[in-house]
Amino acid sequence: MKKKSVAVVIISNGPGELTTWVKPVINNLKKEILTLKSKRHIDFHLRLILVPCPNANGNEYEIAKKWPDLDLVTPAKKFWQLLINPSSFIKWPDSGIVVFLGGDQLWSVLLAKRLGYKCITYAEWEARWPRWNSSIAAMNEKVKQRLPFKYQKKCRIVGDLMADINHEGKYTFEMKNERWIAILPGSKKTKLSIGIPFFLEMADHISSSSSDIKLMIPIAPTTNIKDFLYYQSNKNPLARNYSSKIKYIKKLEESIFHYELQTENNTKIYLISSSPSNQILRQCELAITTVGANTAELAAINLPMIVVLPTQHLNLMNSWDGIFGIIGKIPIINKIISTCVKNWYLNNKQFFAWPNIKAKRLIVPERIGEIQPKEIADEAIYLLSNSNLLQDQRRNLKKERGSLGAVQKLTRLIIDSISN
């Protein structure tokens, strides 16, 4: 019997989506595909297409192309070339499905039309092109209710892809009688240029105020040790605004951590380079993070957090998300845009952290403005001294988290769509 050839094409963009959405779905798809190959004589081609996005840091392609079982990974800069002439990259089966897992939903619709494939959109908040989707995988009932009534029959509620992070694997160790704070300075290079010097100084303040608190940094998959050394050095113009410098970073052997960083003030910070690192993060009492996908990932494991956005460096506008990150790269208007953002955008945007946006109320504290590292350090120590405040955060985060099993349900929807 001749095998049927089918392509599963995943569309995505930034580092957060790759690690929390794409990787788990790909891993689950591989298990299902093995069964279908033997039972239904279907030959699958699993492909990942990265799309243009101001939130990306440029290393996504290098990370994704190392994943096994993908017979094509294309960088974001080649998306338009792929859209115009798909066959210049690889041979495409006659049938297949394009699955949206990050970026602009329009890209997946366009590519599906170009290839003549079906299209599934995973909608976390809203499905924007329901007419051109074969199916919509919704995070919750609210997403479905936002759809025009005639398209609601296309929608299946699968749950929150990030919620499954909380139940991934089992603890392989336990950090007993130790109090840990996780620091997440971001993954985009422009965020790191602010985050690394700011958070290093903050870490020094925490360490000098409380010797029993230990600090860790989970290194984003698209970030490396060289980034830490670069952005705390004089090569980063923002580093001169902060007092802390790195004395050394050394590799650790036979440890749950991979590196030890020590500042010139002798503050030790332990680095984790494996991803996902949620097994370790779940044992922390608190996280201190930038805005962005980090806040959703921490919320998924119910980890209390302080969300930090220093605005004293708004002239570095390309560190922002969305349209501000794009137009901020134009030097002539950068200062004007910075002033407008400071006087209007920051005063009118209600929430910045994903759990707060999702709940439409303040669940985790957001510190937005011309804040200093010591202020955040003092607040972190205060929260650790008031466990009831941390417990309130945990309860509220758990209440807002989506239902479990989304990865499996989305995988089943994909398989059903291409099998029919």
N, C-alpha and C positions, 0 to 999 in steps of 0.2 A: 504494500500500500504506500502510495506516494505521500510524503509528509506535507502538511499545510504549513506555510511559512507566515509568521505573524511578528510584527514589531510592537514592543511596548516602549514608548518614547516619553521620558519624564522631562518636564520643563521646570527649571529652578533658577535661583539667583545667588543669594548671599550665604555666608558661612553658617548662620543660625538655622536656615531652612535645610541646608545640606546635612547637618548633623542630627537635627531633631525630627525632620520629616522624611527627607529622601533616603538616608541610609537605612532607617528601620523598615521602610516600605520595600526597598530593594532587597534587603535580607529576607523579608517575608515572601516576596515574590519568587525568589530563587527556590524556596522550598516548594511552593505550589507548582512552579514550572517543571521541576523534576518529576512530579507526579503526572502532570499532563503530557509530558514528552513520551512517557512510557504507555500511558493509557489511551491517549487520543491521537498519537502520532502527529503532534504539533511541534514544529521547530520554532523556538522563540528567539528573538533578537532584542536584547535589553539595552536601551540607549539613553544617554543623559545629554540634554541640550541646555547649556547655560545661556541666560539672556541678559541684555543690558540692564544695569540697575545701579543707582548711585549708592546703595547700601553695601555693594560688594567691595571686597578689598583687593581683588586681583589675583589672589592665590587659589581661588576655588578650583580652577582647572587643574592645577598641579596636584591638588589633593584628590580630586575625583578620578583622575586618570589612573591612579594607583589601585582603585577598587577592582577586584576581580569580577569576571562575568559580564562586564559591559563591553560590547563590541564597538561602541562609538561614544566618545565624549568630545563635545565641541566647546571651545571657549566663547565667552559672551561677545567678544569683538568680531567673531565670524558668524553671528546669528543671521545678519541680513544676507550674507553670501549663501548661507544654508537655505534660507527662505526662498531666494531667487533660483538657486540651482542645487537642489538636494542631492542629485545624482553625482555631483562633483566630489562629494564626500564619501559616499558608500552606496551600495545597491539597496534599494528599499523594497520590502515585500509589498504585494498588492493590498494586503489588509493589515490593519494595526490600530493602535489607539494612542492618543496623546494625553498625558496626565499632567495637569497643572499642580505643581507643588512649590510655588514661590515665584515672585516677580510680578509682572503685569499680566493679568488674565487674558488680555488681548493677544499676547504672543502665542499662547497655546492654541487659541482659536484660529489664528492665521496659519500656523504651521499645520494644524489638522486639516484645514481646507486645502492647503497646498499639497499635502500628501494624499488627500482623499481618505483620511482616517477618521475614526470616531474621536470624540473629545470628552474627557472627564475633568471637571474642575473641583478641587478640594477648596471649599469656601469656609474660611474661618469666621468672617464677619458678613460678607455679602458676595453673592454670585452676580457678576456684572454683565455677562453675555449669555443668559440662559437659552435664548433662541438657538444659538449655534453650538450648544453643548448636547451631547448624547445623554449624559447623566451629570448630576451634581451631587457631590459628596459633602454634606453639610456638617459643621461642627455641632450644631444644636438646633432645636426647634425654632429659635429666633431667626436663624438664617433662612430656613424654609418659609417662614411666614412673611419675610421681606420680599419674596419672589412674587411676581404676578400670578394670580390663581391658575392660569392656564399652563404655567410651567412647573407648578408644585409637584405634579405627578412624576417629573423627571428627577426629583430630589429624594435622596436617601440619607437619613441621619446616621452618620458613622461614629460621631464622638470627636474628642479632642486628641489629635495625634500626640501632642506633648504630654497628655495625661499618662500615657503608657510609660513614659520615662520613669515615673515614680515606682513602677513595679517591674523594672528591668533587672533581672538577675537577683542574686542574694548577696548579703554581706559576706565578704571573705576575710574581714578583719574588723576590729573594733578599737576606736581610739578612746580608751577608758580614762576617766578622771582627767580629761583634758578639754580645755575650752578653745574652740577654733572659730576664727572668722575667715571667710572666703572673700577674696578681693578679685573683682572682675573688671579690669580696665578697658575692655572692649576688644574688638578684633580688627576693625578697620584701621589702617595706618594713621589716618588723620585723627581718629579718636585716641589712639595710643600716644600720639604726640602730646596730648594733654593729659591723658589718663596715667601714663607711667610716671612722669615726674610728680603729679599731684598725689597719686596713691602711695608712692614711695615715702613722701614726706608725711602723709597721714599715718602710714605704718610706723614710722619713727615715733610719732606722738603717742600712738597706742602702746607701743612697746615701752616707752619711757614712763607711761602712766600706770601700766599694769603688767608686771612681769609674768603673770600666769596665763596670759592670753597668747595663743599661738596663731600664726597667720599662714595662709596658703593662697596660691594663685593657680587656678586651672588654666593652662595655656590653650587658647583657641586653636583648632586644627590648622587654621590659616596664618598662625603667628609662630614665631620661633625665638630662641634665645637671643639671636642677633638683634631682633627688634627691641628687646629690653635694653640691651647695651647701647644701641643707637639712640633711642629716644630719651635716655637719661644723660646723654653726652652733650657737649657744646655744639654738635652738629644739628641738634634740635633747638631752634631759637626760643621755644617756650621753656626749656629746661632751666634757663637762667633765672626764671621767676620762682624757683623752688630750691630748697636747701639740700635735699637728700641726693646722694650719689651711690652707685653700686660699687662695693669694694671687690666682690668676686661673685661668680656663679660657678659652682662645682657640681659635677655629676655624682649622684649617690648610687651605691650598690646595695642590694638586698634591703630595699626600703619600698614602702608603698608610694613614696614620692620619687621623682626622677632627678630633681636638682635642688640644691640649696643656694639661695641668694642671700648675701649679707650686705647690708648697707654700710657706709662709712661710719655710721653711728652704732654699728654692731647689732642692728635689728635683723633677725633671721626670718626669711620668708621661704616656705617650701613650695616648689613648683611641681605641677602634675602635667605631663605632656600627653597622656593617653586620653582618648575621647570615645564615648562619653565618660565623664568623671563623676557622674551623679552618685555612685556608691560612696565616694568619699565626701562629696558635698552634703549628702543627707545627714551626715554626722556633725556638721557645723551647727553652731547656734545662730549665726547671723552671716549675711552676705552684704558686701558693699559693692555696688555695681553702677556702671553707666546706664544711660537709657538705651533702649533697643531690644533685640531678641533675647538678650541675657535675662531681662525681667520676666519674660514668659517662661523661659526654661527653669528659672528659680521658683516661680510660682507653681510649676508643674510638680515639683518635689516638695512643695509646702515649706520652703525655706524663707524665714523672715529676712527682710532686706532693708537697706537704705539706698535710695536711688539718687544718684548725684549727677548734676549737670552744671559745671562751672561756666559762667557766662562772661568772665572777664577777658576771654580770648575769642570773642565773637568775630574778630577780623579773620579768624581761620574758619571761614564759612564752609569750606568743602568738607568739614567734619560732620556737617549736618546731613540729615536724611532728606530725601525727596527733592522738590524743586529748589529749595534753598541750597542744597549741596551742589546742584548743577549751575545755577546762576552765580553762586558764590565763587566760582572758579574764574570769573571775569574780574581781573584786578581793579579796573576803573570803577566798577559799581560796588565793589566788595564793602567799602566803608559805609556807603549809603544803605545797602541791604542790612548790614550789621546793626545800624541805628534803628531801622524799621523793625527788625526782629525784636530788638531789645525793648522798644517802646510800644509795640503792638502785639506781635505774635506771642511772646512769653506771657504777656498780661491777659491774653484772651484764650489761649489754649488751656483747657481745664485740667487735663491729666497727660502725663508723659509716660508713665510705667504701664505696661500691658495689663497687669491685674487690675489696676485702677481704671483703665480705659474700658476693660471688659465689664467690670462691676458698676461703672458709672458713679463711683464713690471712692474715697480715699481709704485704701486698705493698707498700703505700704507708704511710708514717708517719702516724699520727694523734696529734695533740696536743690532748688533751681535759683541761680543768681550768682552774685560775686562772692561765693563762699570760699573759705580757706580750709586747708587740710586739717588744722587743729579743731575746727568746729565739728567736722565729721567724726574725727577721732573721739572727741568728748561725747558726742551723741551715741556712738557705738558702745562706749564704756558704760554710759547711762542705761542703755537698753539691756546690756548683759547683767547689769545690777538689778534689773526689774523684770524678772522672768515672766510675770503676768502679762506684760506688754508683748513679749515675744509669743506667748501662747495665744494671745488674742489674734495676732497676725496669722499664726499657723491655722487657727480655726477658720478665719475669714478666707484665707487662700484655698483651703480644702473645700469650703462651701462653693466657691466660684469655679472650681476646676471642672472640666468637662468629663463625660463618662469614659470609662475604660474600654479597651478593645478596638480602638479606632483603626490601628494599623491592620489588624486582621480583617476588619469589615471593609476597609478600602481595598485591600488586596483581593478580597472575594468579589467586590464590585468590578474591579479591573478584569479579573479572570472570567467572570460571567459575561461581561461586555464583549470580550474578544472570542468567546466560545460560541456565542449565539450567531 
